[in-house]
Amino acid sequence: MSDRMQAMSKMDLGANIDIRPQVYLAGFDVFLKDGLARGEYLKLVCDQNGLKGAYPFDNEIEPGLSKKDAAARINEMNKEMILNSDALLVNLNLFRGAEPDSGTVFEFAMAYALGKPVWVYFDDGEATSLREIIPHDEQGFDEKGFMVEDFEHPRNLMLACNWTGKSRTAEEAARDLAQYLKDEEKRQVANLLEIRALRGGL
């Protein structure tokens, strides 16, 4: 049984508690000039799909910290948000070059290691290989002499082989992740009922 289902089973049904799945919004959106507004929009998209979006700017940094102390505080608060979330919605669009944002990739990996669903989105999601995205010569090498791998994935295999699912846009991703979580919860309930039946508990 998932952590969320266990928590729901202990709730006072009369209490006014938000039981929507919490989704951490990972991505380089925070670096946009209107990063705060972008976060509010992403949370609205989540809300429209029955999800509770958690955006890094929801955290507040205490004033007076040095730059390094502020960085450490942001690091800890973001990791805490991931720990407290049921899933991640991840912007894997290319950032400052030919790869996704490195901080976002770390958050992806952390959530995966914790066993949380990781749903990604990027606008070249219809590509079937990195070679459709990154320029290369006839032998498959880029301008710096590095091989552009071709494993029929639009991102590095360590991402593509481990994400839960992918969509083209944030809006589609929120919808698809919400449906996945609903289906997964139904599956867990069905499994629990089956176990009880086998144990003679029904």
C-alpha atoms as a printed R data frame, in Angstrom:
    type eleno elety resid chain resno       x       y       z
1   ATOM     1    CA   MET     A     1   0.000   0.000   0.000
2   ATOM     2    CA   SER     A     2   1.329   3.457  -0.909
3   ATOM     3    CA   ASP     A     3   2.219   6.045   1.742
4   ATOM     4    CA   ARG     A     4  -0.710   8.146   0.566
5   ATOM     5    CA   MET     A     5  -3.187   5.282   0.885
6   ATOM     6    CA   GLN     A     6  -1.903   4.468   4.369
7   ATOM     7    CA   ALA     A     7  -2.316   8.091   5.420
8   ATOM     8    CA   MET     A     8  -5.842   8.228   3.974
9   ATOM     9    CA   SER     A     9  -6.830   5.111   5.928
10  ATOM    10    CA   LYS     A    10  -5.935   6.879   9.188
11  ATOM    11    CA   MET     A    11  -7.743  10.141   8.444
12  ATOM    12    CA   ASP     A    12 -10.753  11.483  10.267
13  ATOM    13    CA   LEU     A    13 -13.311  11.414   7.465
14  ATOM    14    CA   GLY     A    14 -14.953  14.518   8.886
15  ATOM    15    CA   ALA     A    15 -11.791  16.571   8.740
16  ATOM    16    CA   ASN     A    16 -11.169  19.070   5.950
17  ATOM    17    CA   ILE     A    17  -7.954  17.569   4.612
18  ATOM    18    CA   ASP     A    18  -6.483  17.921   1.133
19  ATOM    19    CA   ILE     A    19  -6.046  14.343  -0.093
20  ATOM    20    CA   ARG     A    20  -4.927  15.206  -3.619
21  ATOM    21    CA   PRO     A    21  -1.643  13.596  -4.643
22  ATOM    22    CA   GLN     A    22   1.191  16.081  -4.143
23  ATOM    23    CA   VAL     A    23   3.380  16.510  -7.207
24  ATOM    24    CA   TYR     A    24   6.782  18.192  -7.124
25  ATOM    25    CA   LEU     A    25   7.278  20.416 -10.161
26  ATOM    26    CA   ALA     A    26  10.866  19.904 -11.255
27  ATOM    27    CA   GLY     A    27  12.484  21.912 -14.011
28  ATOM    28    CA   PHE     A    28  14.414  25.001 -15.032
29  ATOM    29    CA   ASP     A    29  11.209  27.074 -14.991
30  ATOM    30    CA   VAL     A    30  12.498  28.745 -11.809
31  ATOM    31    CA   PHE     A    31  15.180  30.494 -13.895
32  ATOM    32    CA   LEU     A    32  12.682  32.239 -16.153
33  ATOM    33    CA   LYS     A    33  12.197  35.990 -15.741
34  ATOM    34    CA   ASP     A    34   8.611  35.206 -14.811
35  ATOM    35    CA   GLY     A    35   9.530  32.052 -12.920
36  ATOM    36    CA   LEU     A    36   7.138  32.834 -10.072
37  ATOM    37    CA   ALA     A    37   4.201  33.293 -12.439
38  ATOM    38    CA   ARG     A    38   5.210  30.138 -14.285
39  ATOM    39    CA   GLY     A    39   5.078  28.208 -11.041
40  ATOM    40    CA   GLU     A    40   1.610  29.525 -10.255
41  ATOM    41    CA   TYR     A    41   0.474  28.464 -13.718
42  ATOM    42    CA   LEU     A    42   1.913  24.963 -13.311
43  ATOM    43    CA   LYS     A    43   0.184  24.611  -9.944
44  ATOM    44    CA   LEU     A    44  -3.084  25.712 -11.569
45  ATOM    45    CA   VAL     A    45  -2.655  23.056 -14.258
46  ATOM    46    CA   CYS     A    46  -2.106  20.480 -11.522
47  ATOM    47    CA   ASP     A    47  -5.186  21.681  -9.650
48  ATOM    48    CA   GLN     A    48  -7.299  21.330 -12.787
49  ATOM    49    CA   ASN     A    49  -6.257  17.682 -12.921
50  ATOM    50    CA   GLY     A    50  -6.875  16.845  -9.270
51  ATOM    51    CA   LEU     A    51  -3.232  17.215  -8.240
52  ATOM    52    CA   LYS     A    52  -1.539  19.473  -5.708
53  ATOM    53    CA   GLY     A    53   1.498  21.077  -7.286
54  ATOM    54    CA   ALA     A    54   4.563  21.836  -5.146
55  ATOM    55    CA   TYR     A    55   6.930  24.393  -6.703
56  ATOM    56    CA   PRO     A    56  10.384  25.336  -5.358
57  ATOM    57    CA   PHE     A    57   9.335  28.989  -4.989
58  ATOM    58    CA   ASP     A    58   6.701  27.880  -2.463
59  ATOM    59    CA   ASN     A    59   9.606  27.799  -0.023
60  ATOM    60    CA   GLU     A    60  10.848  30.961   1.656
61  ATOM    61    CA   ILE     A    61  14.508  31.626   2.362
62  ATOM    62    CA   GLU     A    62  15.253  33.452   5.577
63  ATOM    63    CA   PRO     A    63  16.953  36.805   4.932
64  ATOM    64    CA   GLY     A    64  20.598  37.516   5.687
65  ATOM    65    CA   LEU     A    65  22.103  34.251   4.476
66  ATOM    66    CA   SER     A    66  25.303  34.164   2.471
67  ATOM    67    CA   LYS     A    67  25.017  32.921  -1.112
68  ATOM    68    CA   LYS     A    68  26.439  29.518  -0.195
69  ATOM    69    CA   ASP     A    69  24.195  29.191   2.856
70  ATOM    70    CA   ALA     A    70  21.191  30.184   0.753
71  ATOM    71    CA   ALA     A    71  22.130  27.538  -1.821
72  ATOM    72    CA   ALA     A    72  22.411  24.889   0.893
73  ATOM    73    CA   ARG     A    73  19.023  25.907   2.301
74  ATOM    74    CA   ILE     A    74  17.376  25.728  -1.122
75  ATOM    75    CA   ASN     A    75  18.924  22.296  -1.644
76  ATOM    76    CA   GLU     A    76  17.534  20.977   1.633
77  ATOM    77    CA   MET     A    77  14.072  22.452   1.140
78  ATOM    78    CA   ASN     A    78  13.746  21.125  -2.398
79  ATOM    79    CA   LYS     A    79  14.783  17.652  -1.275
80  ATOM    80    CA   GLU     A    80  12.250  17.821   1.542
81  ATOM    81    CA   MET     A    81   9.534  18.725  -0.950
82  ATOM    82    CA   ILE     A    82  10.469  15.694  -3.036
83  ATOM    83    CA   LEU     A    83  10.361  13.448   0.035
84  ATOM    84    CA   ASN     A    84   6.882  14.746   0.869
85  ATOM    85    CA   SER     A    85   5.526  14.373  -2.670
86  ATOM    86    CA   ASP     A    86   3.735  11.423  -4.213
87  ATOM    87    CA   ALA     A    87   5.214  11.921  -7.678
88  ATOM    88    CA   LEU     A    88   7.306  14.253  -9.840
89  ATOM    89    CA   LEU     A    89   6.310  16.203 -12.938
90  ATOM    90    CA   VAL     A    90   9.581  16.956 -14.690
91  ATOM    91    CA   ASN     A    91  10.473  19.462 -17.395
92  ATOM    92    CA   LEU     A    92  13.145  17.695 -19.473
93  ATOM    93    CA   ASN     A    93  13.352  20.257 -22.246
94  ATOM    94    CA   LEU     A    94  16.896  21.128 -23.280
95  ATOM    95    CA   PHE     A    95  18.503  23.849 -21.154
96  ATOM    96    CA   ARG     A    96  21.572  25.944 -21.970
97  ATOM    97    CA   GLY     A    97  22.730  23.415 -24.524
98  ATOM    98    CA   ALA     A    98  21.864  19.901 -25.674
99  ATOM    99    CA   GLU     A    99  20.937  18.394 -22.296
100 ATOM   100    CA   PRO     A   100  18.235  18.910 -19.640
101 ATOM   101    CA   ASP     A   101  18.987  21.014 -16.559
102 ATOM   102    CA   SER     A   102  21.443  19.138 -14.319
103 ATOM   103    CA   GLY     A   103  19.639  20.060 -11.097
104 ATOM   104    CA   THR     A   104  16.402  18.711 -12.541
105 ATOM   105    CA   VAL     A   105  18.156  15.470 -13.477
106 ATOM   106    CA   PHE     A   106  19.354  15.123  -9.871
107 ATOM   107    CA   GLU     A   107  15.783  15.552  -8.627
108 ATOM   108    CA   PHE     A   108  14.594  12.972 -11.167
109 ATOM   109    CA   ALA     A   109  17.170  10.488  -9.866
110 ATOM   110    CA   MET     A   110  16.353  11.175  -6.234
111 ATOM   111    CA   ALA     A   111  12.641  10.579  -6.797
112 ATOM   112    CA   TYR     A   112  13.357   7.410  -8.772
113 ATOM   113    CA   ALA     A   113  15.573   6.099  -5.965
114 ATOM   114    CA   LEU     A   114  12.732   6.762  -3.527
115 ATOM   115    CA   GLY     A   115  10.362   4.720  -5.668
116 ATOM   116    CA   LYS     A   116   8.206   7.669  -6.705
117 ATOM   117    CA   PRO     A   117   6.601   7.947 -10.159
118 ATOM   118    CA   VAL     A   118   8.471  10.368 -12.426
119 ATOM   119    CA   TRP     A   119   6.480  11.753 -15.348
120 ATOM   120    CA   VAL     A   120   8.440  13.893 -17.804
121 ATOM   121    CA   TYR     A   121   7.598  16.279 -20.599
122 ATOM   122    CA   PHE     A   122   9.552  17.901 -23.410
123 ATOM   123    CA   ASP     A   123   8.553  19.429 -26.718
124 ATOM   124    CA   ASP     A   124  10.664  17.157 -28.921
125 ATOM   125    CA   GLY     A   125   9.097  14.076 -27.404
126 ATOM   126    CA   GLU     A   126   8.118  12.663 -30.782
127 ATOM   127    CA   ALA     A   127  11.792  12.191 -31.672
128 ATOM   128    CA   THR     A   128  12.827   8.546 -31.705
129 ATOM   129    CA   SER     A   129  16.552   9.124 -31.204
130 ATOM   130    CA   LEU     A   130  19.009  11.695 -29.904
131 ATOM   131    CA   ARG     A   131  20.369  11.761 -33.440
132 ATOM   132    CA   GLU     A   132  17.182  13.515 -34.512
133 ATOM   133    CA   ILE     A   133  17.953  16.290 -32.030
134 ATOM   134    CA   ILE     A   134  21.729  16.702 -31.876
135 ATOM   135    CA   PRO     A   135  23.731  17.521 -35.050
136 ATOM   136    CA   HIS     A   136  26.245  14.833 -36.006
137 ATOM   137    CA   ASP     A   137  28.306  13.610 -38.917
138 ATOM   138    CA   GLU     A   138  27.784  10.479 -41.000
139 ATOM   139    CA   GLN     A   139  29.557   8.361 -38.388
140 ATOM   140    CA   GLY     A   140  27.343   9.696 -35.596
141 ATOM   141    CA   PHE     A   141  29.868  12.041 -33.926
142 ATOM   142    CA   ASP     A   142  29.054  15.619 -32.901
143 ATOM   143    CA   GLU     A   143  31.252  18.630 -33.662
144 ATOM   144    CA   LYS     A   144  33.407  17.959 -30.594
145 ATOM   145    CA   GLY     A   145  34.031  14.343 -31.514
146 ATOM   146    CA   PHE     A   146  31.605  12.719 -29.084
147 ATOM   147    CA   MET     A   147  29.355   9.893 -30.203
148 ATOM   148    CA   VAL     A   148  25.672  10.803 -30.358
149 ATOM   149    CA   GLU     A   149  24.140   7.570 -29.158
150 ATOM   150    CA   ASP     A   150  21.219   5.950 -30.949
151 ATOM   151    CA   PHE     A   151  19.177   3.764 -28.598
152 ATOM   152    CA   GLU     A   152  15.838   4.913 -30.048
153 ATOM   153    CA   HIS     A   153  15.288   7.268 -27.113
154 ATOM   154    CA   PRO     A   154  14.928  11.077 -27.284
155 ATOM   155    CA   ARG     A   155  16.952  11.526 -24.081
156 ATOM   156    CA   ASN     A   156  19.884   9.776 -22.402
157 ATOM   157    CA   LEU     A   157  19.046   6.128 -21.758
158 ATOM   158    CA   MET     A   158  19.461   6.509 -17.991
159 ATOM   159    CA   LEU     A   159  16.527   8.912 -18.067
160 ATOM   160    CA   ALA     A   160  14.450   7.251 -20.777
161 ATOM   161    CA   CYS     A   161  14.657   3.789 -19.237
162 ATOM   162    CA   ASN     A   162  13.571   5.033 -15.828
163 ATOM   163    CA   TRP     A   163  10.826   7.603 -16.285
164 ATOM   164    CA   THR     A   164   7.288   6.447 -15.624
165 ATOM   165    CA   GLY     A   165   5.918   8.108 -18.730
166 ATOM   166    CA   LYS     A   166   6.356  11.108 -20.997
167 ATOM   167    CA   SER     A   167   4.236  13.776 -22.640
168 ATOM   168    CA   ARG     A   168   4.893  16.734 -24.922
169 ATOM   169    CA   THR     A   169   3.672  19.588 -22.706
170 ATOM   170    CA   ALA     A   170   3.176  20.372 -19.030
171 ATOM   171    CA   GLU     A   171  -0.577  20.391 -19.581
172 ATOM   172    CA   GLU     A   172  -0.571  16.953 -21.178
173 ATOM   173    CA   ALA     A   173   1.841  15.642 -18.555
174 ATOM   174    CA   ALA     A   174  -0.369  16.744 -15.642
175 ATOM   175    CA   ARG     A   175  -3.355  15.044 -17.250
176 ATOM   176    CA   ASP     A   176  -1.425  11.858 -18.008
177 ATOM   177    CA   LEU     A   177   0.201  11.676 -14.577
178 ATOM   178    CA   ALA     A   178  -3.148  12.174 -12.859
179 ATOM   179    CA   GLN     A   179  -4.614   9.279 -14.844
180 ATOM   180    CA   TYR     A   180  -1.602   7.105 -14.084
181 ATOM   181    CA   LEU     A   181  -1.927   7.757 -10.345
182 ATOM   182    CA   LYS     A   182  -5.638   6.936 -10.428
183 ATOM   183    CA   ASP     A   183  -4.993   3.692 -12.265
184 ATOM   184    CA   GLU     A   184  -2.145   2.817  -9.919
185 ATOM   185    CA   GLU     A   185  -4.310   3.390  -6.862
186 ATOM   186    CA   LYS     A   186  -7.036   1.167  -8.290
187 ATOM   187    CA   ARG     A   187  -4.425  -1.502  -8.956
188 ATOM   188    CA   GLN     A   188  -3.149  -1.317  -5.381
189 ATOM   189    CA   VAL     A   189  -6.674  -1.584  -3.971
190 ATOM   190    CA   ALA     A   190  -7.398  -4.588  -6.197
191 ATOM   191    CA   ASN     A   191  -4.165  -6.257  -5.078
192 ATOM   192    CA   LEU     A   192  -5.009  -5.610  -1.424
193 ATOM   193    CA   LEU     A   193  -8.472  -7.120  -1.826
194 ATOM   194    CA   GLU     A   194  -6.984 -10.127  -3.565
195 ATOM   195    CA   ILE     A   195  -4.497 -10.668  -0.731
196 ATOM   196    CA   ARG     A   196  -7.275 -10.428   1.854
197 ATOM   197    CA   ALA     A   197  -9.368 -12.904  -0.080
198 ATOM   198    CA   LEU     A   198  -6.490 -15.365  -0.252
199 ATOM   199    CA   ARG     A   199  -6.001 -15.038   3.481
200 ATOM   200    CA   GLY     A   200  -9.693 -15.649   4.096
201 ATOM   201    CA   GLY     A   201 -10.241 -12.166   5.344
202 ATOM   202    CA   LEU     A   202 -13.412 -11.521   3.331
